[in-house]
Amino acid sequence: MKKRDTIVDATKRFELVHKEIEKFHSEIEGCRALRTQVSGDEVKFFDVIMNQIENQYDELLKKSKRRFEFGRSLLVFVERASSSMQWLREKETIEVTRIWSSPHELQSAEIYEFFRGLLREIQSQEQQFNEISTLGSSLHLEGHPSFDLIQTYLTSLDSHWAWLLQLTHCLETRLDRTVRFQQFFNEAQEIETFLTTKTKEINEIKLAAASGHITVESASEFMTKTADIGEAIRGQGFLVDKLVESSDEIVDLVPPNNPHESVISICLFAPNSEPHYMELAPEQSDPAIVTWPSGNFNKGEQMTVSAKSGDFTLKLRHSNGEEIEAPAVCFLPACPCQEAKAKAQDVVARFQCLQALWADTDLELHGRLLKATMQSLPGTLPKLSAVEGQQLMRQLHEDTQRHLVGMRLANKPVREVEVFQQESEQCFKSLQNGDDNTLDPMEKNATIDLKRIETTLNALADHLRKRAGQVLPNQLVTLEAALKDHKEWSRSVNQIREHLERMTNRQQSACKKLISEKSGCAALLAAANELTNAGKVTARRLAEVDAILTRLDSLQRELAEGEQRVVEIEGRMHSPRQNLSSSKSSLRSDASEMETNNVQNIRDQLKAREWDFHAFGNIL
């Protein structure tokens, strides 16, 4: 504004002087009229003098007009450039001072509309900016004497224009982050509502099923409802996993202000490097608001907060130690939002509780359905054909054995498991006693063999339950022992499965076999398959831990090597107090530069390892 006023005053003076020069022409004409008073040889001398005066006047008038036109064209240029510069600074100030401290309450729709309006304004201003650039270039071609000032405006406009585009990118990025932030917590709220609703439904089913005697029909109805809830829970598990993954991408929009906190730039700042690009400073600006960074930085560059110099300004330190001051809006925390991480962990914990509640309820209802079915057998079997009765008994026996395995894996009380097993055995024995068939010695041996296999499966189920209840190993040595133990367990289960499959094949080829023996073998095979599936889950968990611990061991070795290299470099670097000759100083300077590069390389490697540790932490 001050420069514009100066140019306005100068242009007015040029105009007044030019008008005075134009008026002075009448004086020359008056002198020309005095020629009639001159005679003789003086006429020739008079004409020579007058011609000189008129030539000098014409030259003066021409220069005055040119100066006045230059002043007028410069004024037009400066006014248009100042107007554009003022618009740029207003937009810069708006973006730099925008408050992002309450992401939950930010009106993202309003900010998006402002963003769209800003893009339209930029598109409109771009045409004026091009016209100003064209005008400045034409003045340069005309040889305007104030070209340095014109170039200063053009360069400053170009730098501020580029900076506004970067701030616009910051707005777009933060707007996108805001939408993702709010969407994350909205999705978390929807999942929490689902968890609350399903927990209530399961508790209502448990309460209804616990009241008095239960029939096969009512138990089946409860099981159907529980199965529907289980299907919904499994479908919701995908959303929970997605929520956990997205929590790593959610960042806190509040400007970082903690010293030593790592931040990442979401734009770049690299203005024209010529010395006059900063000459056009705003006249009336708030010194606490820094809209123009004091140093360059690249997009995606990680820096460290050294101090917070204001509500909207940060003091930052580059990886090379250089410190700058820049608007806080240009940076986001390098680490994920802790609020989002905590919310995701809370949702996972609640989801796991719901899964455990559903599994416990489903197991309990399945047991009650089996008991109700066994109690109804005396009245049901006479109504069925022999084949249908055999199929019912075989299926009931298989379901009973699966249920016993499930009870052991669910760590149900031993007394509860024994009571259910005794009730089921008593039921099958009572039905067997009503059969006219008598057991021959081979059939008795087969029955004893099945009983021995059942005992072994029970022991294997208890072993797997204890293994699942233990904390996963956190060292390779203990993990190797756990892997070896689980391989032995899997080998034992597979041997039993193979033995039961052979027995089943022999029974199918035999013409005469008792229903209890056939169903018992098939039931134990079903229980063995159930154990195999449960063992595969444990094997996958151990394999994942093995991969993580192996990678962690490798990272620890890399960190130890990096630490050793830093110690060696520190020992080789010279002391700042040491006096050296010029030649030695030069050599030492080169060596120091090489050591600095080595330290920078080590730092980059350590940063990469830091992200690896962060990723492993999320997995664990």
PELIN-V36689 format. One record per residue. RES is the residue in three letters. SS is DSSP state (helix for helix, strand for strand, loop for the rest). OMEGA is omega in radians with two decimals (NA if undefined). D_FIRST is the distance of its C-alpha to the first C-alpha in Angstrom with 1 decimal. Layout:
BEGIN
[[RES	SS	OMEGA	D_FIRST] [RES	SS	OMEGA	D_FIRST]]
END
This chain:
BEGIN
[[MET	loop	3.13	0.0] [LYS	helix	3.13	3.8] [LYS	helix	3.13	5.5] [ARG	helix	3.12	5.1] [ASP	helix	3.11	6.3] [THR	helix	3.14	8.7] [ILE	helix	3.10	9.9] [VAL	helix	3.12	10.5] [ASP	helix	-3.14	12.4] [ALA	helix	-3.14	14.3] [THR	helix	3.09	15.2] [LYS	helix	3.10	16.6] [ARG	helix	3.11	18.5] [PHE	helix	-3.13	19.9] [GLU	helix	3.13	21.0] [LEU	helix	3.13	22.7] [VAL	helix	-3.13	24.4] [HIS	helix	3.10	25.5] [LYS	helix	3.09	27.0] [GLU	helix	3.11	28.8] [ILE	helix	3.12	30.1] [GLU	helix	3.11	31.4] [LYS	helix	-3.12	33.0] [PHE	helix	3.13	34.6] [HIS	helix	3.10	36.7] [SER	helix	3.08	38.9] [GLU	helix	3.12	39.8] [ILE	helix	3.11	40.9] [GLU	helix	3.10	43.0] [GLY	helix	3.09	44.5] [CYS	helix	3.14	45.5] [ARG	helix	-3.13	47.0] [ALA	helix	3.14	49.1] [LEU	helix	-3.12	50.7] [ARG	helix	-3.12	52.5] [THR	helix	-3.12	55.4] [GLN	helix	-3.12	56.1] [VAL	loop	-3.12	56.5] [SER	loop	3.04	59.9] [GLY	loop	-3.10	61.7] [ASP	helix	-3.11	60.1] [GLU	helix	-3.14	57.0] [VAL	helix	-3.14	56.0] [LYS	helix	3.14	55.5] [PHE	helix	3.13	53.5] [PHE	helix	-3.13	51.4] [ASP	helix	3.13	50.6] [VAL	helix	-3.13	49.6] [ILE	helix	-3.11	47.2] [MET	helix	3.10	45.7] [ASN	helix	3.10	45.2] [GLN	helix	-3.13	43.3] [ILE	helix	-3.13	41.1] [GLU	helix	3.09	40.5] [ASN	helix	3.12	39.7] [GLN	helix	3.12	37.2] [TYR	helix	3.12	35.7] [ASP	helix	3.12	35.4] [GLU	helix	3.12	33.8] [LEU	helix	3.14	31.3] [LEU	helix	3.13	30.6] [LYS	helix	3.14	30.2] [LYS	helix	3.13	27.7] [SER	helix	3.13	25.7] [LYS	helix	3.14	25.6] [ARG	helix	3.12	24.6] [ARG	helix	3.13	21.8] [PHE	helix	3.11	20.7] [GLU	helix	3.07	21.0] [PHE	helix	3.13	19.2] [GLY	helix	3.14	16.2] [ARG	helix	3.12	16.5] [SER	helix	3.10	16.9] [LEU	helix	3.13	14.1] [LEU	helix	3.11	11.8] [VAL	helix	-3.14	13.5] [PHE	helix	-3.09	13.2] [VAL	helix	3.13	9.5] [GLU	helix	3.14	9.1] [ARG	helix	3.13	11.8] [ALA	helix	3.13	10.9] [SER	helix	3.11	7.4] [SER	helix	3.10	9.7] [SER	helix	3.13	12.3] [MET	helix	3.11	10.4] [GLN	helix	3.11	9.5] [TRP	helix	3.14	13.2] [LEU	helix	-3.10	14.4] [ARG	helix	3.09	13.1] [GLU	helix	3.13	14.4] [LYS	helix	3.09	17.7] [GLU	helix	-3.11	17.8] [THR	helix	3.13	17.6] [ILE	helix	-3.09	20.2] [GLU	helix	-3.11	22.6] [VAL	helix	-3.08	22.2] [THR	loop	3.11	22.9] [ARG	loop	-3.07	25.6] [ILE	loop	3.12	28.8] [TRP	loop	-2.98	31.9] [SER	loop	-3.11	34.2] [SER	loop	-3.06	36.7] [PRO	loop	3.12	37.8] [HIS	loop	-3.05	40.9] [GLU	loop	-3.13	38.8] [LEU	loop	3.09	35.9] [GLN	loop	-3.05	35.8] [SER	helix	3.13	35.9] [ALA	helix	3.12	36.4] [GLU	helix	3.12	33.1] [ILE	helix	3.13	31.2] [TYR	helix	3.10	32.8] [GLU	helix	3.07	31.8] [PHE	helix	3.14	28.2] [PHE	helix	3.11	28.6] [ARG	helix	3.09	30.0] [GLY	helix	3.12	27.2] [LEU	helix	3.11	24.6] [LEU	helix	3.10	26.7] [ARG	helix	3.11	26.6] [GLU	helix	3.13	22.9] [ILE	helix	3.12	22.6] [GLN	helix	3.11	25.2] [SER	helix	-3.13	23.3] [GLN	helix	-3.13	20.0] [GLU	helix	3.11	22.0] [GLN	helix	3.11	22.9] [GLN	helix	3.11	19.3] [PHE	helix	3.11	18.6] [ASN	helix	3.11	21.7] [GLU	helix	3.11	20.7] [ILE	helix	3.10	17.4] [SER	helix	3.11	19.5] [THR	helix	3.12	22.1] [LEU	helix	3.11	19.8] [GLY	helix	3.12	18.5] [SER	helix	3.12	22.1] [SER	helix	3.09	23.3] [LEU	helix	3.09	20.9] [HIS	helix	3.13	22.4] [LEU	helix	3.12	25.8] [GLU	loop	3.14	25.3] [GLY	loop	-3.12	24.6] [HIS	loop	-3.08	21.0] [PRO	loop	-3.12	20.5] [SER	loop	-3.08	17.0] [PHE	helix	3.13	18.5] [ASP	helix	3.11	17.5] [LEU	helix	3.12	13.7] [ILE	helix	-3.14	14.8] [GLN	helix	3.09	17.0] [THR	helix	3.10	14.5] [TYR	helix	-3.11	12.5] [LEU	helix	-3.13	16.0] [THR	helix	3.13	17.3] [SER	helix	3.09	14.6] [LEU	helix	-3.14	14.9] [ASP	helix	-3.13	18.6] [SER	helix	-3.13	18.8] [HIS	helix	3.09	16.8] [TRP	helix	3.11	18.8] [ALA	helix	-3.14	21.9] [TRP	helix	3.10	21.1] [LEU	helix	3.08	20.6] [LEU	helix	3.09	23.9] [GLN	helix	3.09	25.5] [LEU	helix	3.06	24.2] [THR	helix	3.06	25.7] [HIS	helix	3.07	28.9] [CYS	helix	3.12	28.8] [LEU	helix	-3.14	28.7] [GLU	helix	-3.13	31.5] [THR	helix	-3.13	33.5] [ARG	helix	3.08	33.2] [LEU	helix	3.09	34.0] [ASP	helix	3.11	37.1] [ARG	helix	3.12	38.0] [THR	helix	3.12	37.6] [VAL	helix	3.13	40.0] [ARG	helix	3.10	42.4] [PHE	helix	-3.10	42.3] [GLN	helix	3.11	43.0] [GLN	helix	3.12	45.6] [PHE	helix	-3.09	47.3] [PHE	helix	3.03	47.9] [ASN	helix	3.10	48.9] [GLU	helix	3.09	51.5] [ALA	helix	3.12	52.6] [GLN	helix	3.11	53.1] [GLU	helix	3.12	55.1] [ILE	helix	3.12	57.3] [GLU	helix	3.08	57.9] [THR	helix	3.08	58.9] [PHE	helix	-3.12	61.3] [LEU	helix	3.13	62.7] [THR	helix	-3.12	63.3] [THR	helix	-3.10	65.0] [LYS	helix	3.07	67.3] [THR	helix	3.11	68.2] [LYS	helix	-3.14	69.3] [GLU	helix	-3.14	71.3] [ILE	helix	3.13	73.1] [ASN	helix	3.09	74.0] [GLU	helix	3.10	75.4] [ILE	helix	3.13	77.5] [LYS	helix	-3.13	78.8] [LEU	helix	3.14	79.6] [ALA	helix	-3.11	81.5] [ALA	helix	-3.08	83.3] [ALA	loop	-3.06	84.4] [SER	loop	2.99	86.3] [GLY	loop	-3.09	90.0] [HIS	loop	-3.12	91.9] [ILE	loop	3.13	90.0] [THR	loop	3.11	91.5] [VAL	helix	-3.11	90.8] [GLU	helix	-3.13	89.1] [SER	helix	3.10	86.8] [ALA	helix	3.10	86.0] [SER	helix	3.11	85.2] [GLU	helix	3.09	83.0] [PHE	helix	3.13	81.1] [MET	helix	3.11	80.9] [THR	helix	3.11	79.4] [LYS	helix	3.14	76.7] [THR	helix	3.12	76.0] [ALA	helix	3.10	75.9] [ASP	helix	3.10	73.3] [ILE	helix	3.12	71.2] [GLY	helix	3.10	71.6] [GLU	helix	3.10	70.5] [ALA	helix	3.13	67.3] [ILE	helix	3.11	66.7] [ARG	helix	3.07	67.1] [GLY	helix	3.12	64.6] [GLN	helix	3.13	62.2] [GLY	helix	3.09	62.6] [PHE	helix	3.13	60.5] [LEU	helix	3.11	57.6] [VAL	helix	3.10	58.0] [ASP	helix	3.12	57.9] [LYS	helix	3.12	54.9] [LEU	helix	3.13	53.1] [VAL	helix	3.13	54.0] [GLU	helix	-3.11	52.7] [SER	helix	3.13	49.4] [SER	helix	3.09	48.9] [ASP	loop	-3.09	48.2] [GLU	loop	3.14	45.2] [ILE	loop	3.11	43.7] [VAL	loop	3.11	40.9] [ASP	loop	-3.11	39.3] [LEU	loop	3.10	35.8] [VAL	loop	-3.14	35.0] [PRO	loop	3.14	32.7] [PRO	loop	-3.14	35.1] [ASN	loop	-3.14	34.9] [ASN	loop	3.09	38.2] [PRO	loop	3.13	38.4] [HIS	loop	3.08	40.3] [GLU	loop	-3.13	39.8] [SER	strand	3.11	39.5] [VAL	strand	3.11	36.7] [ILE	strand	3.13	36.1] [SER	strand	3.13	32.7] [ILE	loop	3.06	32.4] [CYS	loop	3.09	29.7] [LEU	loop	3.09	28.7] [PHE	strand	3.13	25.8] [ALA	loop	-3.08	25.9] [PRO	loop	3.10	22.6] [ASN	loop	-3.05	22.5] [SER	loop	3.14	24.1] [GLU	loop	-2.98	22.4] [PRO	helix	-3.03	20.7] [HIS	helix	-3.06	17.2] [TYR	helix	-3.12	16.8] [MET	helix	-3.02	15.2] [GLU	loop	-3.07	12.8] [LEU	loop	3.14	9.7] [ALA	loop	3.11	10.1] [PRO	loop	-3.04	8.4] [GLU	loop	-3.08	7.0] [GLN	loop	-3.10	9.5] [SER	loop	3.10	12.4] [ASP	loop	-3.11	16.1] [PRO	loop	-3.14	17.7] [ALA	loop	-3.12	20.9] [ILE	loop	3.13	19.6] [VAL	loop	3.10	19.6] [THR	loop	-3.06	18.4] [TRP	loop	-3.11	18.7] [PRO	loop	-3.13	22.2] [SER	loop	3.13	23.0] [GLY	loop	-3.09	25.8] [ASN	loop	2.99	27.4] [PHE	strand	-3.10	30.0] [ASN	loop	3.07	32.2] [LYS	loop	-3.13	33.1] [GLY	loop	-3.14	36.3] [GLU	loop	3.13	36.0] [GLN	strand	-3.14	37.7] [MET	strand	-3.10	36.3] [THR	strand	3.10	37.2] [VAL	strand	3.08	35.2] [SER	strand	3.11	35.2] [ALA	strand	3.03	33.3] [LYS	loop	-3.04	31.1] [SER	loop	3.13	28.1] [GLY	loop	-3.14	26.8] [ASP	loop	-3.05	27.5] [PHE	loop	-3.03	25.5] [THR	strand	3.10	25.7] [LEU	strand	2.94	28.7] [LYS	strand	-2.98	29.7] [LEU	strand	3.13	31.9] [ARG	strand	3.06	34.5] [HIS	loop	3.10	35.4] [SER	loop	3.11	39.0] [ASN	loop	3.11	38.8] [GLY	loop	-3.14	37.6] [GLU	loop	-3.13	33.9] [GLU	strand	3.11	31.6] [ILE	strand	3.05	28.2] [GLU	strand	-3.02	25.9] [ALA	strand	3.08	25.0] [PRO	strand	-3.11	24.5] [ALA	helix	-3.10	27.9] [VAL	helix	-3.09	27.7] [CYS	helix	-3.02	28.3] [PHE	strand	3.06	31.7] [LEU	strand	3.12	35.0] [PRO	strand	3.14	38.1] [ALA	loop	-3.11	40.6] [CYS	loop	3.11	43.5] [PRO	loop	3.14	44.6] [CYS	loop	-3.12	44.0] [GLN	helix	3.10	46.8] [GLU	helix	3.11	47.0] [ALA	helix	3.12	47.7] [LYS	helix	-3.14	50.3] [ALA	helix	3.12	52.0] [LYS	helix	3.13	52.1] [ALA	helix	3.13	53.6] [GLN	helix	3.11	56.2] [ASP	helix	3.11	57.1] [VAL	helix	3.12	57.6] [VAL	helix	-3.14	59.7] [ALA	helix	3.13	61.8] [ARG	helix	3.12	62.4] [PHE	helix	3.10	63.2] [GLN	helix	3.08	65.7] [CYS	helix	3.11	67.3] [LEU	helix	3.10	67.6] [GLN	helix	3.14	69.2] [ALA	helix	3.12	71.6] [LEU	helix	3.14	72.5] [TRP	helix	-3.13	73.1] [ALA	helix	3.14	75.2] [ASP	helix	3.13	77.3] [THR	helix	3.13	77.8] [ASP	helix	3.12	78.7] [LEU	helix	-3.14	81.2] [GLU	helix	3.14	82.7] [LEU	helix	3.10	83.1] [HIS	helix	3.09	84.5] [GLY	helix	3.13	87.1] [ARG	helix	3.07	88.0] [LEU	helix	3.11	88.4] [LEU	helix	3.12	90.7] [LYS	helix	3.13	92.8] [ALA	helix	3.12	93.0] [THR	helix	3.13	94.1] [MET	helix	3.12	96.7] [GLN	helix	-3.11	98.1] [SER	helix	-3.08	98.4] [LEU	helix	-3.12	100.3] [PRO	helix	3.12	103.8] [GLY	helix	-3.08	103.2] [THR	helix	-3.05	101.1] [LEU	helix	-3.14	103.1] [PRO	helix	-3.12	106.3] [LYS	helix	-3.08	104.3] [LEU	loop	3.03	103.0] [SER	loop	-3.12	104.9] [ALA	helix	-3.13	105.7] [VAL	helix	3.14	102.9] [GLU	helix	3.10	100.3] [GLY	helix	3.10	101.5] [GLN	helix	3.13	101.2] [GLN	helix	3.13	97.6] [LEU	helix	-3.12	96.7] [MET	helix	3.13	98.2] [ARG	helix	-3.13	96.6] [GLN	helix	3.14	93.2] [LEU	helix	3.13	93.7] [HIS	helix	3.11	94.8] [GLU	helix	-3.13	91.8] [ASP	helix	3.14	89.4] [THR	helix	3.14	91.2] [GLN	helix	3.09	90.8] [ARG	helix	-3.12	87.1] [HIS	helix	3.10	86.6] [LEU	helix	3.08	88.4] [VAL	helix	3.13	86.1] [GLY	helix	3.12	83.1] [MET	helix	3.14	84.3] [ARG	helix	3.13	84.8] [LEU	helix	3.11	81.4] [ALA	loop	3.10	79.8] [ASN	loop	3.06	81.5] [LYS	loop	3.13	83.5] [PRO	loop	-3.09	86.1] [VAL	helix	-3.13	89.2] [ARG	helix	3.13	91.5] [GLU	helix	3.12	89.6] [VAL	helix	-3.12	89.9] [GLU	helix	3.13	93.6] [VAL	helix	3.13	94.4] [PHE	helix	-3.14	92.8] [GLN	helix	3.14	94.7] [GLN	helix	3.14	98.0] [GLU	helix	-3.14	97.6] [SER	helix	3.12	96.9] [GLU	helix	3.12	99.8] [GLN	helix	3.13	102.1] [CYS	helix	-3.11	101.2] [PHE	helix	3.12	101.8] [LYS	helix	3.14	105.1] [SER	helix	3.09	106.4] [LEU	helix	3.14	105.8] [GLN	helix	3.14	107.4] [ASN	helix	3.11	110.5] [GLY	loop	-3.14	111.0] [ASP	loop	-3.11	111.2] [ASP	loop	-3.10	114.7] [ASN	loop	3.05	113.7] [THR	loop	-3.07	114.8] [LEU	loop	3.00	113.0] [ASP	loop	-3.09	114.8] [PRO	helix	-3.13	114.2] [MET	helix	3.14	111.6] [GLU	helix	3.09	109.6] [LYS	helix	3.11	109.9] [ASN	helix	3.12	108.5] [ALA	helix	3.12	105.6] [THR	helix	3.10	104.8] [ILE	helix	3.12	104.9] [ASP	helix	3.11	102.7] [LEU	helix	3.13	100.1] [LYS	helix	3.12	100.3] [ARG	helix	3.11	99.6] [ILE	helix	3.12	96.7] [GLU	helix	3.11	95.3] [THR	helix	3.13	95.5] [THR	helix	3.12	93.7] [LEU	helix	3.10	90.9] [ASN	helix	3.12	90.5] [ALA	helix	3.11	90.2] [LEU	helix	3.10	87.7] [ALA	helix	3.09	85.6] [ASP	helix	3.13	85.7] [HIS	helix	3.14	84.6] [LEU	helix	3.11	81.7] [ARG	helix	3.12	80.7] [LYS	helix	3.12	80.7] [ARG	helix	-3.14	78.7] [ALA	helix	-3.13	76.0] [GLY	helix	-3.13	75.8] [GLN	loop	3.07	75.1] [VAL	loop	3.14	71.7] [LEU	loop	-3.14	70.8] [PRO	loop	3.12	71.4] [ASN	loop	3.08	68.4] [GLN	loop	-3.09	70.2] [LEU	helix	-3.10	71.6] [VAL	helix	3.14	75.1] [THR	helix	3.12	75.5] [LEU	helix	3.11	74.0] [GLU	helix	3.10	76.6] [ALA	helix	3.12	79.4] [ALA	helix	3.11	78.0] [LEU	helix	3.13	77.8] [LYS	helix	3.13	81.3] [ASP	helix	-3.11	82.6] [HIS	helix	3.07	81.0] [LYS	helix	3.09	82.4] [GLU	helix	3.12	85.9] [TRP	helix	3.14	85.3] [SER	helix	3.12	84.3] [ARG	helix	3.13	87.3] [SER	helix	3.13	89.6] [VAL	helix	-3.14	88.1] [ASN	helix	3.10	88.5] [GLN	helix	3.11	92.1] [ILE	helix	3.12	92.9] [ARG	helix	3.14	91.2] [GLU	helix	3.12	93.2] [HIS	helix	3.14	96.4] [LEU	helix	3.10	95.8] [GLU	helix	3.09	95.0] [ARG	helix	3.11	98.3] [MET	helix	3.13	100.1] [THR	helix	3.13	98.5] [ASN	helix	3.12	99.6] [ARG	helix	3.14	103.2] [GLN	helix	-3.14	103.2] [GLN	helix	3.13	102.1] [SER	helix	-3.14	104.9] [ALA	loop	-3.11	107.5] [CYS	loop	-3.06	109.6] [LYS	loop	3.06	110.1] [LYS	loop	3.09	107.5] [LEU	loop	3.11	106.9] [ILE	helix	-3.09	103.9] [SER	helix	-3.12	102.8] [GLU	helix	3.14	103.0] [LYS	helix	-3.12	101.0] [SER	helix	3.12	98.4] [GLY	helix	3.13	98.2] [CYS	helix	3.12	97.5] [ALA	helix	3.14	94.9] [ALA	helix	3.12	93.3] [LEU	helix	3.08	93.2] [LEU	helix	3.08	91.7] [ALA	helix	3.11	89.0] [ALA	helix	3.11	88.3] [ALA	helix	3.08	88.2] [ASN	helix	3.10	85.6] [GLU	helix	3.10	83.6] [LEU	helix	3.13	83.7] [THR	helix	3.12	82.7] [ASN	helix	3.11	79.5] [ALA	helix	3.12	78.6] [GLY	helix	3.10	79.2] [LYS	helix	3.09	76.9] [VAL	helix	3.10	74.0] [THR	helix	3.13	74.8] [ALA	helix	3.11	75.1] [ARG	helix	3.12	71.6] [ARG	helix	3.14	70.1] [LEU	helix	3.12	71.9] [ALA	helix	3.10	70.8] [GLU	helix	3.12	67.1] [VAL	helix	3.12	67.4] [ASP	helix	3.13	69.2] [ALA	helix	-3.13	66.3] [ILE	helix	-3.12	63.7] [LEU	helix	3.10	65.8] [THR	helix	3.12	66.4] [ARG	helix	3.11	62.7] [LEU	helix	3.10	61.9] [ASP	helix	3.10	64.6] [SER	helix	3.13	63.0] [LEU	helix	3.12	59.6] [GLN	helix	3.09	61.1] [ARG	helix	3.11	62.6] [GLU	helix	3.11	59.3] [LEU	helix	3.11	57.6] [ALA	helix	3.10	60.4] [GLU	helix	3.11	60.0] [GLY	helix	3.10	56.3] [GLU	helix	3.13	56.9] [GLN	helix	3.13	59.5] [ARG	helix	3.11	57.2] [VAL	helix	3.12	54.4] [VAL	helix	3.13	57.1] [GLU	helix	3.14	58.3] [ILE	helix	3.13	54.8] [GLU	helix	3.13	54.1] [GLY	helix	-3.11	57.3] [ARG	helix	-3.08	56.5] [MET	loop	-3.06	53.0] [HIS	loop	3.10	52.9] [SER	loop	3.12	52.1] [PRO	loop	-3.09	48.8] [ARG	loop	-3.07	50.9] [GLN	loop	3.11	53.2] [ASN	loop	-3.10	52.9] [LEU	loop	3.02	53.4] [SER	loop	-3.07	53.7] [SER	helix	-3.12	51.0] [SER	helix	3.12	53.2] [LYS	helix	3.11	54.2] [SER	helix	3.13	50.6] [SER	helix	3.12	49.6] [LEU	helix	-3.14	52.4] [ARG	helix	3.10	51.7] [SER	helix	3.10	48.0] [ASP	helix	3.13	49.1] [ALA	helix	3.13	51.5] [SER	helix	3.11	48.9] [GLU	helix	3.11	46.6] [MET	helix	3.13	49.5] [GLU	helix	3.11	50.3] [THR	helix	3.09	46.7] [ASN	helix	3.11	46.9] [ASN	helix	3.11	50.2] [VAL	helix	3.12	48.8] [GLN	helix	3.10	45.9] [ASN	helix	3.11	48.6] [ILE	helix	3.14	50.6] [ARG	helix	3.11	47.6] [ASP	helix	3.11	47.0] [GLN	helix	3.13	50.7] [LEU	helix	3.08	50.6] [LYS	helix	3.10	47.7] [ALA	helix	3.11	49.7] [ARG	helix	3.12	52.7] [GLU	helix	3.11	50.6] [TRP	helix	3.09	49.9] [ASP	helix	3.11	53.6] [PHE	helix	3.12	54.6] [HIS	helix	3.13	52.2] [ALA	helix	3.12	53.8] [PHE	helix	3.10	57.3] [GLY	helix	3.10	56.3] [ASN	helix	3.14	55.4] [ILE	helix	-3.12	58.8] [LEU	loop	NA	60.8]]
END
